[in-house]
């Protein structure tokens, strides 16, 4: 599979994954908050996406569109 990210795949690629036994989808969730002047506000989301990529490769999963949660 050329990508684990659902948004990168075509419908036939998703169908092939599902018909080939794919049963797992990961939903990365990251906080959007300031980390000082030296890091982007999406740092937590980037970490969540990286962890999801590693897990997806290990367990043949797809990665759904991530959620971005602001700190309240």
PDB file of N, CA, C and O in Angstrom:
ATOM      1  N   UNK A   1       0.855  -1.167   0.000  1.00  0.00           N
ATOM      2  CA  UNK A   1       0.000   0.000   0.000  1.00  0.00           C
ATOM      3  C   UNK A   1       0.906   1.237   0.000  1.00  0.00           C
ATOM      4  O   UNK A   1       1.886   1.307   0.741  1.00  0.00           O
ATOM      5  N   UNK A   2       0.560   2.186  -0.830  1.00  0.00           N
ATOM      6  CA  UNK A   2       1.452   3.351  -0.970  1.00  0.00           C
ATOM      7  C   UNK A   2       1.362   4.332   0.186  1.00  0.00           C
ATOM      8  O   UNK A   2       2.277   5.131   0.386  1.00  0.00           O
ATOM      9  N   UNK A   3       0.274   4.287   0.952  1.00  0.00           N
ATOM     10  CA  UNK A   3       0.122   5.169   2.111  1.00  0.00           C
ATOM     11  C   UNK A   3      -0.796   4.499   3.121  1.00  0.00           C
ATOM     12  O   UNK A   3      -1.644   3.688   2.751  1.00  0.00           O
ATOM     13  N   UNK A   4      -0.632   4.832   4.378  1.00  0.00           N
ATOM     14  CA  UNK A   4      -1.526   4.352   5.438  1.00  0.00           C
ATOM     15  C   UNK A   4      -2.613   5.387   5.730  1.00  0.00           C
ATOM     16  O   UNK A   4      -3.594   5.087   6.410  1.00  0.00           O
ATOM     17  N   UNK A   5      -2.435   6.603   5.217  1.00  0.00           N
ATOM     18  CA  UNK A   5      -3.369   7.688   5.493  1.00  0.00           C
ATOM     19  C   UNK A   5      -4.576   7.602   4.559  1.00  0.00           C
ATOM     20  O   UNK A   5      -4.425   7.638   3.337  1.00  0.00           O
ATOM     21  N   UNK A   6      -5.759   7.488   5.132  1.00  0.00           N
ATOM     22  CA  UNK A   6      -6.990   7.338   4.365  1.00  0.00           C
ATOM     23  C   UNK A   6      -7.143   8.437   3.314  1.00  0.00           C
ATOM     24  O   UNK A   6      -7.583   8.168   2.196  1.00  0.00           O
ATOM     25  N   UNK A   7      -6.790   9.653   3.659  1.00  0.00           N
ATOM     26  CA  UNK A   7      -6.958  10.782   2.736  1.00  0.00           C
ATOM     27  C   UNK A   7      -6.067  10.677   1.502  1.00  0.00           C
ATOM     28  O   UNK A   7      -6.353  11.309   0.486  1.00  0.00           O
ATOM     29  N   UNK A   8      -4.997   9.893   1.569  1.00  0.00           N
ATOM     30  CA  UNK A   8      -4.090   9.727   0.432  1.00  0.00           C
ATOM     31  C   UNK A   8      -4.550   8.642  -0.533  1.00  0.00           C
ATOM     32  O   UNK A   8      -4.053   8.565  -1.656  1.00  0.00           O
ATOM     33  N   UNK A   9      -5.495   7.801  -0.108  1.00  0.00           N
ATOM     34  CA  UNK A   9      -5.852   6.620  -0.875  1.00  0.00           C
ATOM     35  C   UNK A   9      -7.064   6.840  -1.771  1.00  0.00           C
ATOM     36  O   UNK A   9      -7.925   7.673  -1.489  1.00  0.00           O
ATOM     37  N   UNK A  10      -7.109   6.081  -2.849  1.00  0.00           N
ATOM     38  CA  UNK A  10      -8.277   6.088  -3.720  1.00  0.00           C
ATOM     39  C   UNK A  10      -9.294   5.078  -3.185  1.00  0.00           C
ATOM     40  O   UNK A  10      -8.967   4.241  -2.344  1.00  0.00           O
ATOM     41  N   UNK A  11     -10.515   5.165  -3.678  1.00  0.00           N
ATOM     42  CA  UNK A  11     -11.546   4.211  -3.262  1.00  0.00           C
ATOM     43  C   UNK A  11     -11.127   2.770  -3.546  1.00  0.00           C
ATOM     44  O   UNK A  11     -11.298   1.919  -2.674  1.00  0.00           O
ATOM     45  N   UNK A  12     -10.579   2.453  -4.741  1.00  0.00           N
ATOM     46  CA  UNK A  12     -10.146   1.069  -4.979  1.00  0.00           C
ATOM     47  C   UNK A  12      -9.051   0.605  -4.004  1.00  0.00           C
ATOM     48  O   UNK A  12      -9.019  -0.568  -3.630  1.00  0.00           O
ATOM     49  N   UNK A  13      -8.163   1.507  -3.593  1.00  0.00           N
ATOM     50  CA  UNK A  13      -7.117   1.131  -2.638  1.00  0.00           C
ATOM     51  C   UNK A  13      -7.709   0.817  -1.262  1.00  0.00           C
ATOM     52  O   UNK A  13      -7.270  -0.123  -0.599  1.00  0.00           O
ATOM     53  N   UNK A  14      -8.695   1.593  -0.835  1.00  0.00           N
ATOM     54  CA  UNK A  14      -9.359   1.324   0.447  1.00  0.00           C
ATOM     55  C   UNK A  14     -10.119   0.004   0.356  1.00  0.00           C
ATOM     56  O   UNK A  14     -10.058  -0.808   1.278  1.00  0.00           O
ATOM     57  N   UNK A  15     -10.822  -0.214  -0.731  1.00  0.00           N
ATOM     58  CA  UNK A  15     -11.554  -1.466  -0.919  1.00  0.00           C
ATOM     59  C   UNK A  15     -10.617  -2.664  -0.896  1.00  0.00           C
ATOM     60  O   UNK A  15     -10.942  -3.698  -0.312  1.00  0.00           O
ATOM     61  N   UNK A  16      -9.450  -2.529  -1.529  1.00  0.00           N
ATOM     62  CA  UNK A  16      -8.471  -3.620  -1.538  1.00  0.00           C
ATOM     63  C   UNK A  16      -7.974  -3.913  -0.131  1.00  0.00           C
ATOM     64  O   UNK A  16      -7.791  -5.073   0.236  1.00  0.00           O
ATOM     65  N   UNK A  17      -7.754  -2.864   0.660  1.00  0.00           N
ATOM     66  CA  UNK A  17      -7.323  -3.060   2.043  1.00  0.00           C
ATOM     67  C   UNK A  17      -8.381  -3.798   2.838  1.00  0.00           C
ATOM     68  O   UNK A  17      -8.070  -4.742   3.564  1.00  0.00           O
ATOM     69  N   UNK A  18      -9.625  -3.376   2.707  1.00  0.00           N
ATOM     70  CA  UNK A  18     -10.711  -3.995   3.468  1.00  0.00           C
ATOM     71  C   UNK A  18     -10.980  -5.425   3.008  1.00  0.00           C
ATOM     72  O   UNK A  18     -11.201  -6.307   3.838  1.00  0.00           O
ATOM     73  N   UNK A  19     -10.965  -5.663   1.708  1.00  0.00           N
ATOM     74  CA  UNK A  19     -11.214  -7.017   1.215  1.00  0.00           C
ATOM     75  C   UNK A  19     -10.035  -7.938   1.497  1.00  0.00           C
ATOM     76  O   UNK A  19     -10.189  -9.159   1.518  1.00  0.00           O
ATOM     77  N   UNK A  20      -8.854  -7.356   1.714  1.00  0.00           N
ATOM     78  CA  UNK A  20      -7.672  -8.149   2.050  1.00  0.00           C
ATOM     79  C   UNK A  20      -7.550  -8.448   3.530  1.00  0.00           C
ATOM     80  O   UNK A  20      -6.530  -8.978   3.972  1.00  0.00           O
ATOM     81  N   UNK A  21      -8.571  -8.118   4.300  1.00  0.00           N
ATOM     82  CA  UNK A  21      -8.554  -8.436   5.724  1.00  0.00           C
ATOM     83  C   UNK A  21      -8.285  -7.259   6.638  1.00  0.00           C
ATOM     84  O   UNK A  21      -8.236  -7.428   7.856  1.00  0.00           O
ATOM     85  N   UNK A  22      -8.109  -6.058   6.075  1.00  0.00           N
ATOM     86  CA  UNK A  22      -7.889  -4.879   6.909  1.00  0.00           C
ATOM     87  C   UNK A  22      -9.093  -4.601   7.799  1.00  0.00           C
ATOM     88  O   UNK A  22     -10.207  -4.426   7.305  1.00  0.00           O
ATOM     89  N   UNK A  23      -8.872  -4.560   9.112  1.00  0.00           N
ATOM     90  CA  UNK A  23      -9.969  -4.369  10.057  1.00  0.00           C
ATOM     91  C   UNK A  23      -9.725  -3.248  11.055  1.00  0.00           C
ATOM     92  O   UNK A  23     -10.565  -2.983  11.914  1.00  0.00           O
ATOM     93  N   UNK A  24      -8.576  -2.591  10.943  1.00  0.00           N
ATOM     94  CA  UNK A  24      -8.208  -1.613  11.963  1.00  0.00           C
ATOM     95  C   UNK A  24      -8.036  -0.225  11.352  1.00  0.00           C
ATOM     96  O   UNK A  24      -7.405  -0.065  10.308  1.00  0.00           O
ATOM     97  N   UNK A  25      -8.608   0.769  12.020  1.00  0.00           N
ATOM     98  CA  UNK A  25      -8.413   2.171  11.651  1.00  0.00           C
ATOM     99  C   UNK A  25      -8.016   2.935  12.902  1.00  0.00           C
ATOM    100  O   UNK A  25      -8.590   2.727  13.971  1.00  0.00           O
ATOM    101  N   UNK A  26      -7.056   3.799  12.773  1.00  0.00           N
ATOM    102  CA  UNK A  26      -6.559   4.581  13.905  1.00  0.00           C
ATOM    103  C   UNK A  26      -7.012   6.030  13.778  1.00  0.00           C
ATOM    104  O   UNK A  26      -7.028   6.591  12.682  1.00  0.00           O
ATOM    105  N   UNK A  27      -7.378   6.626  14.900  1.00  0.00           N
ATOM    106  CA  UNK A  27      -7.813   8.014  14.929  1.00  0.00           C
ATOM    107  C   UNK A  27      -6.838   8.820  15.786  1.00  0.00           C
ATOM    108  O   UNK A  27      -6.967   8.837  17.010  1.00  0.00           O
ATOM    109  N   UNK A  28      -5.866   9.487  15.163  1.00  0.00           N
ATOM    110  CA  UNK A  28      -4.914  10.281  15.936  1.00  0.00           C
ATOM    111  C   UNK A  28      -5.572  11.561  16.464  1.00  0.00           C
ATOM    112  O   UNK A  28      -6.271  12.260  15.730  1.00  0.00           O
ATOM    113  N   UNK A  29      -5.341  11.849  17.728  1.00  0.00           N
ATOM    114  CA  UNK A  29      -5.895  13.040  18.374  1.00  0.00           C
ATOM    115  C   UNK A  29      -4.745  13.825  18.980  1.00  0.00           C
ATOM    116  O   UNK A  29      -3.957  13.289  19.760  1.00  0.00           O
ATOM    117  N   UNK A  30      -4.655  15.098  18.616  1.00  0.00           N
ATOM    118  CA  UNK A  30      -3.599  15.945  19.153  1.00  0.00           C
ATOM    119  C   UNK A  30      -4.153  17.278  19.604  1.00  0.00           C
ATOM    120  O   UNK A  30      -5.107  17.802  19.029  1.00  0.00           O
ATOM    121  N   UNK A  31      -3.553  17.806  20.619  1.00  0.00           N
ATOM    122  CA  UNK A  31      -3.957  19.091  21.173  1.00  0.00           C
ATOM    123  C   UNK A  31      -3.332  20.218  20.342  1.00  0.00           C
ATOM    124  O   UNK A  31      -2.207  20.089  19.858  1.00  0.00           O
ATOM    125  N   UNK A  32      -4.052  21.296  20.186  1.00  0.00           N
ATOM    126  CA  UNK A  32      -3.523  22.490  19.524  1.00  0.00           C
ATOM    127  C   UNK A  32      -3.289  23.523  20.614  1.00  0.00           C
ATOM    128  O   UNK A  32      -4.232  24.070  21.186  1.00  0.00           O
ATOM    129  N   UNK A  33      -2.027  23.776  20.887  1.00  0.00           N
ATOM    130  CA  UNK A  33      -1.676  24.709  21.960  1.00  0.00           C
ATOM    131  C   UNK A  33      -0.286  25.265  21.720  1.00  0.00           C
ATOM    132  O   UNK A  33       0.497  24.714  20.946  1.00  0.00           O
ATOM    133  N   UNK A  34       0.005  26.352  22.386  1.00  0.00           N
ATOM    134  CA  UNK A  34       1.323  26.968  22.258  1.00  0.00           C
ATOM    135  C   UNK A  34       2.364  26.130  22.998  1.00  0.00           C
ATOM    136  O   UNK A  34       2.111  25.588  24.074  1.00  0.00           O
ATOM    137  N   UNK A  35       3.545  26.045  22.382  1.00  0.00           N
ATOM    138  CA  UNK A  35       4.683  25.358  22.991  1.00  0.00           C
ATOM    139  C   UNK A  35       5.877  26.307  23.053  1.00  0.00           C
ATOM    140  O   UNK A  35       7.028  25.880  22.979  1.00  0.00           O
ATOM    141  N   UNK A  36       5.593  27.571  23.185  1.00  0.00           N
ATOM    142  CA  UNK A  36       6.656  28.561  23.196  1.00  0.00           C
ATOM    143  C   UNK A  36       6.966  29.037  21.788  1.00  0.00           C
ATOM    144  O   UNK A  36       6.377  28.553  20.822  1.00  0.00           O
ATOM    145  N   UNK A  37       7.890  29.986  21.666  1.00  0.00           N
ATOM    146  CA  UNK A  37       8.176  30.572  20.362  1.00  0.00           C
ATOM    147  C   UNK A  37       8.979  29.664  19.429  1.00  0.00           C
ATOM    148  O   UNK A  37       9.155  29.991  18.255  1.00  0.00           O
ATOM    149  N   UNK A  38       9.459  28.551  19.925  1.00  0.00           N
ATOM    150  CA  UNK A  38      10.357  27.699  19.144  1.00  0.00           C
ATOM    151  C   UNK A  38       9.680  26.475  18.518  1.00  0.00           C
ATOM    152  O   UNK A  38      10.312  25.779  17.723  1.00  0.00           O
ATOM    153  N   UNK A  39       8.408  26.190  18.852  1.00  0.00           N
ATOM    154  CA  UNK A  39       7.721  25.023  18.301  1.00  0.00           C
ATOM    155  C   UNK A  39       6.369  25.430  17.726  1.00  0.00           C
ATOM    156  O   UNK A  39       5.757  26.392  18.191  1.00  0.00           O
ATOM    157  N   UNK A  40       5.901  24.691  16.708  1.00  0.00           N
ATOM    158  CA  UNK A  40       4.587  25.012  16.134  1.00  0.00           C
ATOM    159  C   UNK A  40       3.446  24.624  17.072  1.00  0.00           C
ATOM    160  O   UNK A  40       3.616  23.768  17.941  1.00  0.00           O
ATOM    161  N   UNK A  41       2.304  25.245  16.898  1.00  0.00           N
ATOM    162  CA  UNK A  41       1.159  24.934  17.762  1.00  0.00           C
ATOM    163  C   UNK A  41       0.587  23.549  17.487  1.00  0.00           C
ATOM    164  O   UNK A  41      -0.203  23.040  18.282  1.00  0.00           O
ATOM    165  N   UNK A  42       0.975  22.935  16.376  1.00  0.00           N
ATOM    166  CA  UNK A  42       0.502  21.591  16.053  1.00  0.00           C
ATOM    167  C   UNK A  42       1.414  20.470  16.522  1.00  0.00           C
ATOM    168  O   UNK A  42       1.267  19.331  16.079  1.00  0.00           O
ATOM    169  N   UNK A  43       2.357  20.771  17.414  1.00  0.00           N
ATOM    170  CA  UNK A  43       3.335  19.770  17.861  1.00  0.00           C
ATOM    171  C   UNK A  43       2.677  18.490  18.356  1.00  0.00           C
ATOM    172  O   UNK A  43       3.102  17.401  17.972  1.00  0.00           O
ATOM    173  N   UNK A  44       1.659  18.590  19.193  1.00  0.00           N
ATOM    174  CA  UNK A  44       1.012  17.394  19.737  1.00  0.00           C
ATOM    175  C   UNK A  44       0.328  16.580  18.640  1.00  0.00           C
ATOM    176  O   UNK A  44       0.333  15.350  18.684  1.00  0.00           O
ATOM    177  N   UNK A  45      -0.256  17.262  17.658  1.00  0.00           N
ATOM    178  CA  UNK A  45      -0.885  16.571  16.535  1.00  0.00           C
ATOM    179  C   UNK A  45       0.164  15.857  15.703  1.00  0.00           C
ATOM    180  O   UNK A  45      -0.065  14.731  15.260  1.00  0.00           O
ATOM    181  N   UNK A  46       1.312  16.488  15.483  1.00  0.00           N
ATOM    182  CA  UNK A  46       2.381  15.860  14.714  1.00  0.00           C
ATOM    183  C   UNK A  46       2.891  14.601  15.410  1.00  0.00           C
ATOM    184  O   UNK A  46       3.175  13.597  14.757  1.00  0.00           O
ATOM    185  N   UNK A  47       3.003  14.657  16.726  1.00  0.00           N
ATOM    186  CA  UNK A  47       3.420  13.477  17.490  1.00  0.00           C
ATOM    187  C   UNK A  47       2.375  12.370  17.360  1.00  0.00           C
ATOM    188  O   UNK A  47       2.722  11.211  17.136  1.00  0.00           O
ATOM    189  N   UNK A  48       1.097  12.725  17.502  1.00  0.00           N
ATOM    190  CA  UNK A  48       0.024  11.732  17.377  1.00  0.00           C
ATOM    191  C   UNK A  48       0.041  11.080  15.991  1.00  0.00           C
ATOM    192  O   UNK A  48      -0.163   9.871  15.877  1.00  0.00           O
ATOM    193  N   UNK A  49       0.279  11.856  14.957  1.00  0.00           N
ATOM    194  CA  UNK A  49       0.342  11.304  13.600  1.00  0.00           C
ATOM    195  C   UNK A  49       1.544  10.369  13.443  1.00  0.00           C
ATOM    196  O   UNK A  49       1.444   9.335  12.782  1.00  0.00           O
ATOM    197  N   UNK A  50       2.662  10.724  14.040  1.00  0.00           N
ATOM    198  CA  UNK A  50       3.851   9.870  13.975  1.00  0.00           C
ATOM    199  C   UNK A  50       3.638   8.544  14.687  1.00  0.00           C
ATOM    200  O   UNK A  50       4.019   7.489  14.180  1.00  0.00           O
ATOM    201  N   UNK A  51       3.030   8.601  15.859  1.00  0.00           N
ATOM    202  CA  UNK A  51       2.727   7.370  16.597  1.00  0.00           C
ATOM    203  C   UNK A  51       1.740   6.517  15.801  1.00  0.00           C
ATOM    204  O   UNK A  51       1.908   5.301  15.703  1.00  0.00           O
ATOM    205  N   UNK A  52       0.717   7.147  15.235  1.00  0.00           N
ATOM    206  CA  UNK A  52      -0.268   6.418  14.436  1.00  0.00           C
ATOM    207  C   UNK A  52       0.390   5.751  13.235  1.00  0.00           C
ATOM    208  O   UNK A  52       0.043   4.622  12.889  1.00  0.00           O
ATOM    209  N   UNK A  53       1.333   6.435  12.596  1.00  0.00           N
ATOM    210  CA  UNK A  53       2.035   5.855  11.438  1.00  0.00           C
ATOM    211  C   UNK A  53       2.800   4.609  11.849  1.00  0.00           C
ATOM    212  O   UNK A  53       2.753   3.599  11.148  1.00  0.00           O
ATOM    213  N   UNK A  54       3.499   4.661  12.963  1.00  0.00           N
ATOM    214  CA  UNK A  54       4.236   3.491  13.437  1.00  0.00           C
ATOM    215  C   UNK A  54       3.309   2.333  13.761  1.00  0.00           C
ATOM    216  O   UNK A  54       3.588   1.190  13.401  1.00  0.00           O
ATOM    217  N   UNK A  55       2.211   2.625  14.436  1.00  0.00           N
ATOM    218  CA  UNK A  55       1.240   1.581  14.764  1.00  0.00           C
ATOM    219  C   UNK A  55       0.586   1.009  13.510  1.00  0.00           C
ATOM    220  O   UNK A  55       0.400  -0.203  13.400  1.00  0.00           O
ATOM    221  N   UNK A  56       0.239   1.877  12.571  1.00  0.00           N
ATOM    222  CA  UNK A  56      -0.409   1.424  11.338  1.00  0.00           C
ATOM    223  C   UNK A  56       0.502   0.485  10.553  1.00  0.00           C
ATOM    224  O   UNK A  56       0.041  -0.516  10.004  1.00  0.00           O
ATOM    225  N   UNK A  57       1.777   0.801  10.501  1.00  0.00           N
ATOM    226  CA  UNK A  57       2.724  -0.070   9.803  1.00  0.00           C
ATOM    227  C   UNK A  57       2.839  -1.419  10.512  1.00  0.00           C
ATOM    228  O   UNK A  57       2.962  -2.460   9.866  1.00  0.00           O
ATOM    229  N   UNK A  58       2.799  -1.392  11.836  1.00  0.00           N
ATOM    230  CA  UNK A  58       2.966  -2.620  12.615  1.00  0.00           C
ATOM    231  C   UNK A  58       1.744  -3.530  12.561  1.00  0.00           C
ATOM    232  O   UNK A  58       1.884  -4.751  12.623  1.00  0.00           O
ATOM    233  N   UNK A  59       0.548  -2.953  12.447  1.00  0.00           N
ATOM    234  CA  UNK A  59      -0.662  -3.783  12.526  1.00  0.00           C
ATOM    235  C   UNK A  59      -1.542  -3.680  11.277  1.00  0.00           C
ATOM    236  O   UNK A  59      -2.725  -4.015  11.325  1.00  0.00           O
ATOM    237  N   UNK A  60      -0.973  -3.223  10.170  1.00  0.00           N
ATOM    238  CA  UNK A  60      -1.693  -3.151   8.896  1.00  0.00           C
ATOM    239  C   UNK A  60      -3.001  -2.372   9.019  1.00  0.00           C
ATOM    240  O   UNK A  60      -4.058  -2.848   8.604  1.00  0.00           O
ATOM    241  N   UNK A  61      -2.919  -1.178   9.588  1.00  0.00           N
ATOM    242  CA  UNK A  61      -4.103  -0.349   9.824  1.00  0.00           C
ATOM    243  C   UNK A  61      -4.101   0.868   8.900  1.00  0.00           C
ATOM    244  O   UNK A  61      -3.075   1.239   8.330  1.00  0.00           O
ATOM    245  N   UNK A  62      -5.260   1.467   8.770  1.00  0.00           N
ATOM    246  CA  UNK A  62      -5.399   2.751   8.082  1.00  0.00           C
ATOM    247  C   UNK A  62      -5.449   3.858   9.128  1.00  0.00           C
ATOM    248  O   UNK A  62      -5.856   3.627  10.266  1.00  0.00           O
ATOM    249  N   UNK A  63      -5.034   5.057   8.737  1.00  0.00           N
ATOM    250  CA  UNK A  63      -5.049   6.210   9.637  1.00  0.00           C
ATOM    251  C   UNK A  63      -6.129   7.172   9.160  1.00  0.00           C
ATOM    252  O   UNK A  63      -6.074   7.679   8.039  1.00  0.00           O
ATOM    253  N   UNK A  64      -7.101   7.415  10.014  1.00  0.00           N
ATOM    254  CA  UNK A  64      -8.193   8.330   9.700  1.00  0.00           C
ATOM    255  C   UNK A  64      -7.718   9.779   9.813  1.00  0.00           C
ATOM    256  O   UNK A  64      -6.617  10.046  10.293  1.00  0.00           O
ATOM    257  N   UNK A  65      -8.552  10.696   9.371  1.00  0.00           N
ATOM    258  CA  UNK A  65      -8.255  12.112   9.522  1.00  0.00           C
ATOM    259  C   UNK A  65      -8.154  12.435  11.012  1.00  0.00           C
ATOM    260  O   UNK A  65      -9.051  12.096  11.783  1.00  0.00           O
ATOM    261  N   UNK A  66      -7.081  13.079  11.413  1.00  0.00           N
ATOM    262  CA  UNK A  66      -6.867  13.368  12.827  1.00  0.00           C
ATOM    263  C   UNK A  66      -7.817  14.410  13.380  1.00  0.00           C
ATOM    264  O   UNK A  66      -8.362  15.242  12.655  1.00  0.00           O
ATOM    265  N   UNK A  67      -7.997  14.337  14.681  1.00  0.00           N
ATOM    266  CA  UNK A  67      -8.776  15.352  15.393  1.00  0.00           C
ATOM    267  C   UNK A  67      -7.819  16.314  16.069  1.00  0.00           C
ATOM    268  O   UNK A  67      -6.761  15.917  16.559  1.00  0.00           O
ATOM    269  N   UNK A  68      -8.195  17.572  16.091  1.00  0.00           N
ATOM    270  CA  UNK A  68      -7.386  18.604  16.717  1.00  0.00           C
ATOM    271  C   UNK A  68      -8.205  19.195  17.863  1.00  0.00           C
ATOM    272  O   UNK A  68      -9.250  19.806  17.639  1.00  0.00           O
ATOM    273  N   UNK A  69      -7.734  19.013  19.055  1.00  0.00           N
ATOM    274  CA  UNK A  69      -8.448  19.471  20.252  1.00  0.00           C
ATOM    275  C   UNK A  69      -7.710  20.646  20.850  1.00  0.00           C
ATOM    276  O   UNK A  69      -6.507  20.580  21.103  1.00  0.00           O
ATOM    277  N   UNK A  70      -8.446  21.728  21.075  1.00  0.00           N
ATOM    278  CA  UNK A  70      -7.809  22.864  21.741  1.00  0.00           C
ATOM    279  C   UNK A  70      -7.889  22.665  23.242  1.00  0.00           C
ATOM    280  O   UNK A  70      -8.815  22.043  23.761  1.00  0.00           O
ATOM    281  N   UNK A  71      -6.929  23.190  23.901  1.00  0.00           N
ATOM    282  CA  UNK A  71      -6.899  23.101  25.362  1.00  0.00           C
ATOM    283  C   UNK A  71      -7.858  24.120  25.932  1.00  0.00           C
ATOM    284  O   UNK A  71      -7.872  25.274  25.505  1.00  0.00           O
ATOM    285  N   UNK A  72      -8.677  23.691  26.915  1.00  0.00           N
ATOM    286  CA  UNK A  72      -9.630  24.627  27.508  1.00  0.00           C
ATOM    287  C   UNK A  72      -9.305  24.874  28.963  1.00  0.00           C
ATOM    288  O   UNK A  72     -10.002  25.639  29.630  1.00  0.00           O
TER     289      UNK A  72
END
